[in-house]
Structures are given as structure tokens and as C-alpha cells.
Amino acid sequence: MAVTCDVAILGGGTGGYIAAIRAAQLGKEVVIIEQDKLGGTCLHRGCIPSKALLRSAELYDQMKNSASFGIETSGLSLVFPKVQERKQGIVDQLHKGVQYLMRKHKIKVIQGKGRVIGPSIFSPKSGAVAVELNDGEMETIVPTNLIIATGSRPRTLSGLTPDGKYVLSSDEALLLEQLPSSMIIVGGGVIGVEWASLLNDFGVQVTIVEAADQLLPAEDEEVARGLLKQLQKRGITVMTNVSIKPDTFMINDEQVHISAQRGDEVLELLADKLLVSIGRQANVENIGLENTDVSLEHGFIRVNEFMQTTEPHIYAIGDCIGGLQLAHAASHEGITAVNHLAGEASYGYHANQVPRCVYTRPEVASVGLTAKEARAKGYEVKEGKVPFSAVGKALVQGETEGFVKMVADAHTNDILGVQMIGPHVTELIGQAALAQLLDATPWEIGQAVFAHPTLSEILGEAALAVDGLSLAT
């Protein structure tokens, strides 16, 4: 049986279902093919459940330290099964919301495993999708345009395959029924430091092992140092420039034993569990790409700024194309792809305009280039930096660690990037991203009136600081 449509989307994660909604808004007949649950990794195994756990961990820490606010507590206890129950309730509610949106926009959802096929009796060109339905039947979807949105999965290390008991990926960690007393986290990127932060707040002894010379290798060095300082202050052990040795892994007395190397020094590590957090791998295998002329580059699908692959009627978005593997990036890519295939005005996708957020305590957020990256690209830069300790609202909240840094082009005065570490900066970064999109200058941001007392005042002060005009420092 063949089903024809204007747009077929292989994968119903955040990028996929947002692309579907945009296509439906433009009057397109849309089919989504999803083998699991709508919402994908972000909703079920990533952004949402992990942030729910982080919020519980943050609140638990605040309650333990409420005496500094004049509030004495007693009998405080953590009931981890209820934490997990709350997390799942949030996921279930949002899942229902996505299903409702599909019905509202009359988007056909086909549950099954899809595989792209080449030219056939159904279509003279590649891009049709053969779907093995969950009931075992087969169905063929023949679209005018195909959007591949197959996402990614946790990258693994040879010899450290997740078993759900001793060795975990972030997928298995989200399903923990009880907290371990100790955890080794291999990888100090975004996922690794977020898990370290929440586990530490829950009372777990945490050790981070990172091969690079800093945590968050893709972020500003000063921000990384600030996060390192705060995590160590909380009792988290952080080892950088250290390579794990998977061949030494063993289980003894219900604990993980593994060696790591730093230069000539061999380190012996011991914990209840080990979390492998070394990035994510694109889901590009077994989806039929060999039946097309779609090209791969470093294990990811190659696309242009409009998300077109090397077959112009086939597009790809989200984690399977690499770059910024973020839900909001995937959504923007999906909208870009649909606008382009529909002939709507489209300005392309620009990664330097996508905010990057890390939900540790303290939070980290950035958009655009760091000063180091800007100089490497040939810019002459000027910078402004203001600490949160200079902002009244930060003092009121009892969260004064961190700063906001703004980087600008010394010749044109254009904003090149903003980096933040401190309280609620994952909310503040949206203002910086908007300013960059609108091509605002630091002077223009500095002229905006920010309410007092608010944390957002720091953005205006950082903008003024670019030209040495901050009134707070």
C-alpha cells in the first residue's frame, strides 16, 4: 500500500514534529514516521527528564541551605522514587501535548521503522520510505519532499558498553530506581557536568574524568574555570587531561574498578557506578541512505544552510546532521527546511545565533563566538565583563558567583558573542541572542532600560563595560 503526501518526516523528535507543524501551517499534507514515541530524545531521554531531575536537586540543595535565609528546617529527606515519579509525570503531560498538536494540525503519524528506498515502481526518484509497521505489516510513503530527522544516541566506549547496572549512558541513568553512593562520570561535556551537578546535590560522591584540558571544551576558558571552581567547592572531584583505560574495567564487590592515565601517572578509580558521557552519535545506519545520493561527512548527513542534502528534494535536520545537537537548534532547522521546500522566504540556518545552555549549578549559557574564537577568525575584539556580585538581585537571591562577558568587533562594534555563568543565565541568554539577531551594538544594549532589581541588569552593564562605561563596577 502506498501513501502519497507533500512532506514525509522520518523521525518524530523535536525537530521532526516542529517541522511537521510548520509544513501543515503552510497547507502541506504531512506524514511523520516514528518507531518509538513522538517527542524523541529531548522529551523522553534528554532535555525534559534531565531538567526535571536538576530542578528537584536544586530545590533539595536550597532547602538544605535555607538557614542562610533565616529559615530553619528539620526532618528534611529525599524520596528519590517520588523525584522520578514527578519527572515522568512531566514527560507524560508533554507527550500528550505533542499528540494533541498532531491531531490539531491533521498530521498523519505512522508508528513503525522507516527505511528510505531508491527509485521504484512507487517513485522515479529516491526518497520514498518503506515502513515496517509495529503490527508487522508494510506501508510505503511517497512524498514530494523528505525530511530526515532520525536524531542520535549516546556514544559508547569499546569495553564500556552500558549494561544498566554498573555502566550507564544518560539513557540508563534517567531510569535509576535508587541513587548510588558514588559515580564516575567519563566526559566533562554538557551532559557529564549536568549529571555531576544533580547527583552531587542529591548527595552522591562524584568524580568527573575529562580527556581535554578543561570542562566544557567548546566553551569560553574563563567560564570553564569558573564552573570547575564551583564544582570543586561543592566536593566534586574533577580530573582533566585524563584518559580512561577501558581494558582495565572490572567489577569487584559490587563496585566498578577502572584505571585512568594522566601523563605518566596511572590513577585507580572506584565507584558504585560509571556513567559514559562522551557525546552523541548520529542515527544514520539502517535507514536506507545507501539507496540515495545523500552524502555523509564525519558520520553525519551533510546539508547546506537550508538543510538540503546532496539530493535537493531530501532534507535533514537535528542531531543526525551534527553541529549543535540541541532541541531548539533542531526546531529551527526544521522550520528552515520547510520554509525552503515550500518556497517561503528563508534566511537559512546560522549556528552562531543559537544559544547554548548548561543547566548545572551555577548555570552556563552562551551565544556566538568566544573572544578566542573571534581572534582565531581574524577579528580585533573588545570585551566587557561584569560579575554577578555587582548586581543587587543576585545578592538578594544569595547567588553571586559568576559573570557575564560580552565580545564585540572593535571596528564595527557588532556583538560577536556573549558568555555567562551564574544564576538563571539560561533564561538571560535569550536577550543576548535577540540582540545579536537584531545586529545590536553594545552601546544600543547599554541604552536599554533594565528593571531594577533584576538579574537582567547585568546584560546592560556588560554591554556598557565593553567601552569601559559600566556603572556597576
N, C-alpha and C positions, 0 to 999 in steps of 0.2 A: 504494500500500500504506500503511495506517495502523497505527501502533503506539501503543497506549494505555499510560499509566503514571500513577503518582501525582504524581511530580515530574519535570519536564524542566528541565535546566540548559543554557542557551545560553552556552557558554564553559567550557573545562576548565582554566582557570588555577588559582592557589592558592585563591582564594575559591570557585570552582566545584567543584573536586574535594573540598574540605573540606566544603562544603555537601552534596555527594552522599554522602559517608561518614556524615555526621550523619543524613541522611534514611534511609539504609539501616539505621543502628543503630536507628531508630525503626520499622522494619518497612515502610518505604515502597519501592515499586518505582520505581527511578530510572533515568533516561536522561540521559547527558551528550552534547551535540553540540559537537564541536570540529573546526575546519577545519585546524588545524596539529597541534602536539604537546601532549599533556597536560602541565600544569605552567605553561604560559603564559609571560608576560613574565618573571616573577620567576625561574623556573627556567632559561629558555633565553636571555634577553636582558637580565636585570636583576640582581636581588639576588645570586643564587648565582655566576654567572660573574664579576661585577664584584668580589665579595668574595674570590674565588679569586685574582684578579689583585692585589688590595690586599694579601693575605697574602704573596704572593711578593715584592711591592715592599717590604713592611715587613721581611721577613726579609733581603732583599738589603741594605737600609739598615743593619740591625743588624750584619750581617756586615762591612760596610764600616767600621763604627764600633766594632768589638769590642775595639780596643786599650784603650779606657777601662775595660774589664773585666779587663784583663791578658791578653787573648788576641790574639796577633799572627797575622795571616793574610797569605798571599801567593798570587798567581795566581788571585785571585777574578775570575770573569767571569759575565756574564749571557747565558744562551742563551734568547732570547725564544721561539723555537718550542717549546721544552720547557715554558716557562711556559704557553703556550697549550694544549699537549697535556695538562698537568695539569688546567687549568681544564675542558677538555672532558671529561676522564675523570670529574671530579666531577659535572658536569651529566648525563652518561650514566648514572652509577650512580644518581643520584636519580630520573632519568626512569624507570628500570626499577622503582624502588621505588614510584613513583606507579602504574605499570601493574599491579604486584602488588596494591596496595591496591584497585584497581578490581575485579580478579578475586576477591579475598578477600571483598569485600562484595557480590559479584554485581551490580555496577553495569554496565549496558549502555552501551558507548561507541560512538557513531556518528561516523565520520570524514566530515566534509563541511561545507558552508557553509549555515548555517541562517538562515531568514527568518521572522519572526513573521507569521502571517496572521490576517485578521479572521474573523468568523462565516462558516461554510461548511457544506458537507454533512458535514464531519467533526465540527464542534462548533458549538453555537448562540452561543457567545461567542468573542471573540478570545483568542489565547494558544496556539493550536496552532502548530507550527513546520514549515514546508516545508524539507526538507533536500536540497540538491543534493550527492549523494554523490561521493566522489572518483573513482568509476568512471563518472560521468556520469548514473547513474540517480537517480530522485527517491524520497523517502520522506517521509511525514508523521507527525509525533509529536503525539499528542493527550494532553496532561497535565491533571490536575486543577489543578495549580499550576505556573506557570512562573517560573524564576529567571533573570534576565538578568545575565550575568557576562562581558560582552564586552571588558572591560579598556580599555586606552588605547594610544596610540602617541606617539612623540616629537613635540612641537610644532615646526613649522618656521617659518622666516622667509622671506617673499617675497624672491626673488632669491638665497637661500642654500639651495637645495634640495640635500639630501645626494646626492653622486654616488659615494660610496665611495672616492674617490681624494683629492680635495682638501678637500671639505666632507663632514663626518661628523655623524651623530647618534650617540647612545650605541650604537645597534644596530650601525652600521658600525665604530665604534671597537673593539668587542669582537672583531671579525674581523681586526684588523690582523695582518699576517704579519711585519712588522718595525716597529720603533719609529722615528718621525720624530725629527729633531734638535730640532724646535721645534713648538709647538702654541699656537694662540689658542683660548681657551675662551670662548664667548659665553654668559654666565649664571653667576652665582655662588651658585646654589642648591645643594641637596644633591648632585645628580648632578654638577654642574660642579666643586664643590670636591673631591669624591671622585676624579674623574678627574685633577684638578690634582695631588692628593697622590700618587697612584700613579705618574703619569707623571714627576713630579719625582724620586721615589725611583728610578725606572728611568734617570734621567739626561737626561730631556727638558727643554728650556727651555720654561717655561710662562708664558703671560700670561692672566689672567682679566679679562674685561670685564663689569662688572655695572652695570645701569641704576639700581638702588636705591642708597641711601647706605651700605649695609653688606652684607657677605656674609651668607648665610643670613637673608634678610629676615624670615622668620617666627619667628626665634629671639631669645632674650634679647640685648640690645645688648652687654652686658659679655662674654658668651660669644663673640659675633661679633667683638668687638675682640680677644679672646684668640686666636681662630683666625687672624685677619688677621695678628697679630704673629708667630705661629709659622710661617705660610706664607711671609711675607716674609723671616723669618730663614733659611728654607731656600732662598731665592733665587727664589721665585715672585713675578712681577710681578702686582700686584693693582690694578686701576683701578675705582673705584666712581664713581657719578654720571656714568657714561659711556654714551652711546647709540651703538650700531654703525650704520653707514650702508651698508646692503646694496647700494645702487646704485653704490657705488664699488668693489665687489668685482671683482678681476681676477686672472688667473694670468699670471705673468711669470717666465721662467727656472725653471720647476718649483716656484714658490713662490706662496703666497697673499698678495695685497696688498689691504688694506681700510682705510678711514678710520673714525674714531670721533670723537664730539664730546663735549666736557665744557665746558659753558657756551659761551663764545665761542671756545674753543680747539679746533682740529682736530688729531687725533692720527693719525699714519700707522703702521699695524701691518703686520708682515711675519713670516711663518712658513711652515713646510713644509705644515702642515695647519690646518684650522679645525674646531672641534667646536661645534655648536649645541646648547646645553643650556638651554632656556628653559621647561622644564616639559613636561607631557604632556596630550594631547588625547583626550577620551573617544571610544571606538569606538561611536557611536550612529547612524552613517549606514548605509544599505543593510542594515538588519536588520529592516525592516518595522514600525517604530514608528508610521508613518503609518496603519497598519491597526488601530491600537488607540487608546484614550483616554489612554495613558501620556503624562504631561507632562514637558517638558524645562525646565530653568532654567539659564541661562548656559551652555548646551551640555552639560549633564549631566542624567541622569534624576533626577527629583525623587522622593524617598521620605520616609516617616515614620521614627520611631525603631525600628520593627520591620522596616524595609526594604521596606514595601509601597509600590507606586507608586499612581498615581491610579486604577488598576484593581486592586481589592483582591486578586484571585487571581493577580496578576502582581507579582513582587518583583524588586528589582535590588540588586546588591552590587558592591563593588570599585571600581576606577578609573572605571568608567562613571557613577558617582553623584557623583564629585568628593570634596571633603573631604580627608581624609588618604589619599593614594594610596600605601598601604603594604600589603605582602602580609599582614602579621599583622592589619591592620585589615580587609582583605577576608575573611580567615578568620573573624574574629569576627562580621562582618556576615552571612556565610553561615550560621553557626550560629544567630544571632539570627533570621534569616529562616525557617529550617527549624523551629526550636522554635515560632515563632509560627504558621506554617501548619499545624503538627501539633497545635496546641492545648496544647503543653507550657508550663510556667512560663517566662516570658521577661521580663527586666528591661530590654529594649531596648538600643540601642547608644549609648554615651556617648563621644564623641571625646576628651573631656578625660581619659579613663582609658587612652588608647592611647599607649604610649611612642613617641618619635620618635628615631631614631638616625642619626648621620652617621659613616661609617667612615673618616674622614680620620686623619692623624697630626698632632696628637692627636685622639682621638675626641671626638664631641659627642653628648650624649643629653639628653632632657628628657621630662617628662610634666606635663600640666596647664597652668596659667597662669603666665606670667611676672609679675613684680611690676608691670610697666607695664600689662599686660592686666588684671590684677586690679584695679588702681586705676581703670582705664577702666570697669570693670563696677560700680564703687561700693564696693569692699572697702577697709577700712582694713587695711593689711598690716604684718606684721613679717617680717624676713628674718634668716637666718643664713648665713654663708659661711665655708668653711674651705679653705685651699689644700692641694694635694697635697704641697707641700714640708714640711707638718707631719706627714706620715704616713710611718712607718718603712719600710713595704713599698715605697712609691714611691721612696724613696731607694735601697733595695736594688736595685730594677729599673732605676734610672737614668732614671726618668721622673717628674720633679717638677713639670712645668709644668701649670697648670690649677687648677681648684677645683670644689667642689660648693656650690650655693646652694639653700636651702630657703625657700619663701614660704608664710606661714601667715596665716590670718584673725586679726587682732588681738583680735576679740571672742569668736569661738567656739573659737579655737585649732586649727581644722581646717586640714589641709595643702591648699594651693591649687595648688602646683606645685613641681617640683624641676628645676633645670638643672645640667648637668655638662659640663665639658670637661677631658679628661685621659686617663690610661692606663686602657684597658678599661672605660670608663664605659658602653659599650653593653651590658655584662654587669651592671653595678651598677644600671642604671636599673630593672631588673626588681624589685628590692627596694623601690624608691621607688613603683613602680606598684602593687605589692601593698599597701603601707602605705596608699596613697590609696584603693584599693578597699575596704579594711577600715576606712576612716574613722579611721585612727590619728592621734593628735596628735603634734607634735614631742616632747613630754615622753615619750610612750609609746615612741617610737623610741629616744629617748635612754636609756631604761631597759633596752633590749635589750642582751645581752652579745655583742659582736662579737669574733671570734677575733683574736689578735694574734700576729704581724704580718700583717695583710691590708689590701688596698685598701678593703674594705667598711667598715672602721673610720671612714672619712671621712663616711659617711652618718650614723652615730650622732653624730659630732662636729658636723656641720652642723645636726642636729636640736637638739642642746644649745645651739648658737650662736644659735638663734632667740631664746632667752631670756637670752643672754649668759652661758651656763654651760659653753661648750666648755672641755675640759681640755687641748686641744692647741694652742690659740692664746692 
